[in-house]
């Protein structure tokens, strides 16, 4: 790990006080890290210049994972609206897609943008839970939980992975040829569904998945891919780093359950970590494959 993290470096606490943090995304034009506090139904911004965290959007319809599209616009998952939505420069949001074959999605959870501009997202049922903690309770409109591909050009969403129990985190390899998706179905009646799968991608299609890795503690909820194709995964006791062949490279301890991670900062080498009630930053010696530009 000395080749990935400066010796003696540990994670720095940037903010605490949320109920459950999720969906980090770096906004390079403003120098801010955006993330969600799902149970409190709000979106937060941590500002690099001031170190302060403010509410970007209240009553945020239980927004979860987000990323930037090729134009630098924020694309995010809405549990409450059961939709994929996009935020413009004025802060307003528009629904891009909220249904497939006439039925609504479950509760889109995490999202990634492919090289062709298509939007791939996971659709587990967590926002429909009767507790209402992370969304609006309701029935599923289709049987199962799929990974979908949405084509902004045609406005059509199509299932690309239908074999998983509860698909959750999602990301592409640097060359776009591999799709990684975590399954957290073990929270329900499927204890075996606790791994990260890798799918070969050919255009708008994903081949049968293979087990890539399983974190030793807790779940791989969300993850990020660095420029060399290494996968940095959330877990119950921190962040685990895997080589492109699935070999475990190391572990970064975090004193809270980690939900997700993303690269950001001025040069893209900071790993931002959403963990339970808090946000952390870890200085690294790598970056995202393509340091982002955008809102």
Secondary structure, DSSP 8 states (H G I E B T S, - for coil): -TTTS-TT---EEEEE--SSEEEEEEETTTTEEEEEETTTTEEEEEETTT--EEEEEES--SEEEEEE-TTS-EEEEETTTTEEEEE-TTS-EEEEE-EETTEE-S----EEE-TTS-EEEE--SGGG-TT-SSS-----SSSS--EEEEETTTTEEEEEE-S-SSEEEEEE-TTS-EEEEEE-GGGTT-TT--EEEEEEEETTEE---EEEE--SSS----EEEBTTS-EEEEETTEEEEE-TTS-EEEEEE-SS-EEEEEEESTTS-EEEEEETTEEEEEE-S--BSS-----
